[in-house]
């Protein structure tokens, strides 16, 4: 009985010694205690990624991918600015600046959150912005917009979402984030997205992979992408083992490896 009590106390002590996920951040590529990193932003009060997107076989990955654009990525659309050696953007006059940040995400990526890091030096001088898509022949489509409000003067960040937009590069020439503000410093914009698997076709390509097969959608996506042509005429051999040489073909085609020796 005494040994059991000791084990329970040891396990409890170990659990208390492990920091919670909310207290850990990535700093210089390593996960460290948030208290050891200076000026770590507090956890926002708004919905925090991964948000409400379900984790199911339709997604290519389980975690969010982060796409960030900073001061040196911005395109000045109106006003005059100071980039301060790529540290921040800020208007150098009494008028607002209109800044666009290009967005380059994979076709089919599911974009759900946008976060803006800023320093609202004057609380009355708020900033506004949005995510936009431009069609092949012009025409602007607003995907999401908002006006992040600072809680107090100084460094802050606010988040928009869930946005729920799928990137379609066939019908949109490009996308961009636009931010406008006066005295406010703009540090960067961060987008959170996930890779998706294309919807399954109504008719099966391979005779041995019917539409009710558990990996039907994934196999059809590989075929449509040109990564695999199956193992014979009209068959895929879904239960057959994959050789190392065959896996090399899959990976090289999917990743576009060694194109012109990089």
C-alpha positions as CSV (number, residue, x, y, z in Angstrom):
1,X,0.0,0.0,0.0
2,X,2.8,2.4,0.8
3,X,4.5,1.8,-2.6
4,X,1.2,2.6,-4.4
5,X,1.0,6.0,-2.6
6,X,4.6,6.8,-3.5
7,X,3.9,6.0,-7.2
8,X,0.9,8.2,-7.2
9,X,2.8,11.1,-5.7
10,X,5.6,10.7,-8.3
11,X,3.2,10.6,-11.2
12,X,1.4,13.7,-9.9
13,X,4.7,15.6,-9.5
14,X,5.7,14.8,-13.1
15,X,2.3,16.0,-14.4
16,X,2.6,19.2,-12.5
17,X,6.2,19.7,-13.9
18,X,5.1,19.5,-17.5
19,X,4.1,22.9,-18.9
20,X,0.8,23.2,-20.6
21,X,0.5,23.8,-24.4
22,X,-0.7,27.3,-23.8
23,X,2.6,28.1,-22.0
24,X,4.8,26.9,-24.8
25,X,5.8,28.8,-28.0
26,X,8.2,28.2,-30.9
27,X,11.3,30.4,-30.6
28,X,14.1,30.1,-33.2
29,X,12.7,26.7,-34.3
30,X,12.5,25.2,-30.8
31,X,9.5,24.7,-28.5
32,X,10.3,26.5,-25.2
33,X,8.5,27.8,-22.2
34,X,6.7,31.1,-23.0
35,X,8.1,32.7,-19.8
36,X,11.6,32.3,-21.2
37,X,10.9,34.4,-24.3
38,X,10.7,38.2,-24.1
39,X,7.6,39.9,-25.2
40,X,5.6,36.8,-26.0
41,X,2.0,37.9,-27.0
42,X,-0.7,36.7,-24.7
43,X,-3.1,34.1,-25.9
44,X,-5.9,36.0,-27.8
45,X,-9.4,36.1,-26.5
46,X,-10.8,35.3,-30.0
47,X,-11.0,31.8,-31.5
48,X,-7.5,30.4,-31.7
49,X,-6.4,28.0,-34.5
50,X,-7.0,25.2,-35.1
51,X,-10.5,26.5,-34.6
52,X,-13.5,24.5,-35.6
53,X,-12.2,22.6,-38.7
54,X,-12.8,18.9,-38.2
55,X,-9.9,16.5,-38.4
56,X,-11.0,13.9,-40.9
57,X,-9.6,12.0,-43.9
58,X,-10.6,14.8,-46.2
59,X,-7.6,16.9,-45.0
60,X,-4.1,16.4,-46.2
61,X,-2.6,17.3,-42.8
62,X,-3.9,17.7,-39.3
63,X,-2.1,20.9,-38.3
64,X,-2.4,24.4,-39.7
65,X,0.2,25.7,-42.1
66,X,1.3,29.3,-41.4
67,X,1.9,31.8,-44.2
68,X,3.3,35.1,-43.1
69,X,4.0,38.4,-44.9
70,X,5.9,41.3,-43.4
71,X,6.9,44.9,-44.0
72,X,9.2,44.2,-46.9
73,X,6.5,42.2,-48.7
74,X,4.0,45.1,-48.7
75,X,3.0,47.0,-51.8
76,X,2.2,50.7,-51.2
77,X,-1.2,51.5,-52.8
78,X,-1.7,55.0,-51.3
79,X,0.1,57.4,-49.0
80,X,3.7,57.6,-47.9
81,X,5.3,55.1,-45.6
82,X,8.4,54.1,-43.6
83,X,9.4,50.5,-43.6
84,X,12.1,51.0,-41.0
85,X,14.5,48.4,-42.5
86,X,11.7,45.8,-42.8
87,X,10.8,46.0,-39.1
88,X,7.3,47.7,-39.5
89,X,5.2,49.8,-41.8
90,X,3.9,53.2,-40.7
91,X,2.5,56.3,-42.4
92,X,5.0,59.2,-42.6
93,X,2.2,61.8,-43.0
94,X,-1.1,62.7,-41.5
95,X,-3.0,60.6,-44.0
96,X,-3.6,56.9,-44.0
97,X,-1.5,54.4,-45.9
98,X,-3.1,51.6,-48.0
99,X,-0.8,48.6,-48.1
100,X,-1.3,45.3,-50.0
101,X,0.4,42.1,-49.1
102,X,0.5,39.4,-51.8
103,X,-0.8,36.0,-50.9
104,X,0.8,32.9,-52.5
105,X,-1.0,29.7,-51.3
106,X,-1.3,26.4,-53.1
107,X,-4.4,25.8,-55.2
108,X,-7.1,24.1,-53.1
109,X,-5.7,25.3,-49.8
110,X,-8.4,25.9,-47.2
111,X,-7.9,29.4,-45.6
112,X,-9.7,29.9,-42.3
113,X,-7.9,32.5,-40.1
114,X,-6.0,35.8,-40.6
115,X,-4.0,37.5,-37.8
116,X,-2.6,41.0,-37.9
117,X,0.2,42.1,-35.6
118,X,0.4,45.9,-35.0
119,X,1.2,48.7,-32.6
120,X,-1.7,51.1,-32.2
121,X,0.2,54.1,-31.0
122,X,-3.0,56.2,-31.0
123,X,-6.0,54.3,-29.8
124,X,-8.4,56.5,-31.7
125,X,-6.5,55.8,-35.0
126,X,-7.7,52.3,-35.7
127,X,-6.8,50.2,-38.7
128,X,-8.9,48.2,-41.1
129,X,-8.2,45.6,-43.7
130,X,-9.4,42.5,-45.5
131,X,-8.6,39.6,-47.7
132,X,-9.4,39.9,-51.4
133,X,-9.3,37.9,-54.6
134,X,-8.9,39.3,-58.1
135,X,-10.4,37.5,-61.1
136,X,-8.6,36.5,-64.3
137,X,-10.2,39.5,-66.1
138,X,-10.3,41.9,-63.2
139,X,-13.0,42.3,-60.6
140,X,-12.4,42.4,-56.9
141,X,-14.0,39.9,-54.5
142,X,-14.0,40.5,-50.8
143,X,-13.3,37.3,-48.9
144,X,-13.2,38.7,-45.4
145,X,-12.8,42.2,-43.8
146,X,-12.7,43.7,-40.4
147,X,-11.3,46.4,-38.1
148,X,-9.0,44.9,-35.4
149,X,-9.2,47.1,-32.3
150,X,-6.4,47.4,-29.9
151,X,-7.1,46.7,-26.3
152,X,-4.4,49.1,-25.1
153,X,-1.7,51.2,-26.8
154,X,1.4,49.3,-27.7
155,X,2.1,45.9,-29.3
156,X,-1.1,43.9,-30.0
157,X,-2.6,41.5,-32.4
158,X,-6.1,40.6,-33.5
159,X,-7.6,37.7,-35.5
160,X,-10.3,37.3,-38.1
161,X,-12.1,34.0,-38.7
162,X,-13.2,31.5,-39.3
163,X,-13.0,32.6,-43.0
164,X,-13.7,29.3,-44.7
165,X,-12.3,30.1,-48.2
166,X,-10.7,27.6,-50.6
167,X,-7.9,29.0,-52.8
168,X,-8.8,28.7,-56.5
169,X,-5.9,29.8,-58.7
170,X,-7.7,28.8,-61.9
171,X,-10.3,31.5,-61.4
172,X,-8.3,34.1,-59.5
173,X,-5.1,35.6,-60.7
174,X,-3.9,36.5,-57.3
175,X,-5.0,37.3,-53.7
176,X,-3.8,39.9,-51.4
177,X,-4.4,41.3,-47.9
178,X,-5.0,45.0,-47.6
179,X,-4.4,47.0,-44.4
180,X,-5.0,50.7,-44.0
181,X,-4.2,52.9,-41.0
182,X,-2.6,56.1,-39.9
183,X,-0.2,56.3,-37.0
184,X,-0.5,52.5,-36.4
185,X,2.6,50.4,-37.0
186,X,1.9,47.2,-39.0
187,X,4.4,44.4,-38.2
188,X,3.0,41.4,-40.2
189,X,0.0,39.5,-41.4
190,X,-0.3,35.7,-40.7
191,X,-2.7,33.4,-42.6
192,X,-3.6,29.9,-41.3
193,X,-4.5,27.3,-43.9
194,X,-4.7,23.6,-44.5
195,X,-4.1,21.4,-47.6
196,X,-7.2,19.6,-48.9
197,X,-7.7,16.5,-51.0
198,X,-9.8,17.1,-54.1
199,X,-13.4,15.8,-54.1
200,X,-13.8,12.3,-55.4
201,X,-15.3,11.7,-58.9
202,X,-18.6,10.0,-59.4
203,X,-17.1,7.2,-61.4
204,X,-14.1,5.0,-60.4
205,X,-11.0,5.1,-62.6
206,X,-9.7,1.7,-61.4
207,X,-11.8,-1.5,-61.5
208,X,-10.3,-2.7,-58.2
209,X,-10.9,0.6,-56.4
210,X,-14.7,1.1,-56.3
211,X,-16.3,4.3,-55.1
212,X,-17.0,2.8,-51.6
213,X,-13.4,1.8,-51.1
214,X,-12.0,3.5,-48.0
215,X,-9.1,5.2,-49.9
216,X,-11.0,5.8,-53.1
217,X,-10.8,9.6,-52.8
218,X,-7.1,9.6,-52.1
219,X,-6.2,7.2,-54.9
220,X,-8.3,9.2,-57.4
221,X,-6.4,12.4,-56.3
222,X,-3.0,10.7,-56.9
223,X,-4.2,9.5,-60.4
224,X,-5.6,12.9,-61.4
225,X,-2.4,14.6,-60.3
226,X,-0.3,12.3,-62.5
227,X,1.5,10.7,-59.6
228,X,0.3,7.2,-60.3
229,X,-1.2,5.3,-63.3
230,X,-1.9,2.1,-61.4
231,X,-0.3,-1.3,-61.7
232,X,-1.8,-2.4,-64.9
233,X,-4.6,-1.8,-67.4
234,X,-7.5,-0.4,-65.4
235,X,-6.3,-1.6,-62.0
236,X,-4.5,-0.1,-59.0
237,X,-3.7,-3.1,-56.8
238,X,-4.6,-1.2,-53.6
239,X,-3.6,-4.1,-51.3
240,X,-0.3,-4.7,-52.9
241,X,2.9,-3.7,-51.1
242,X,4.8,-0.7,-52.5
243,X,8.5,-1.2,-53.4
244,X,11.1,1.4,-52.4
245,X,11.6,2.2,-56.1
246,X,7.9,2.8,-56.6
247,X,7.8,5.0,-53.5
248,X,10.7,7.0,-55.0
249,X,8.5,7.6,-58.1
250,X,5.5,8.7,-56.0
251,X,7.5,11.2,-53.9
252,X,9.6,12.6,-56.8
253,X,6.5,13.3,-58.9
254,X,4.5,14.7,-55.9
255,X,7.3,17.0,-54.7
256,X,8.9,17.9,-58.1
257,X,12.3,17.0,-56.8
258,X,15.6,17.9,-58.4
259,X,14.0,20.1,-61.1
260,X,17.0,21.3,-63.2
261,X,19.2,20.5,-60.2
262,X,17.5,23.2,-58.2
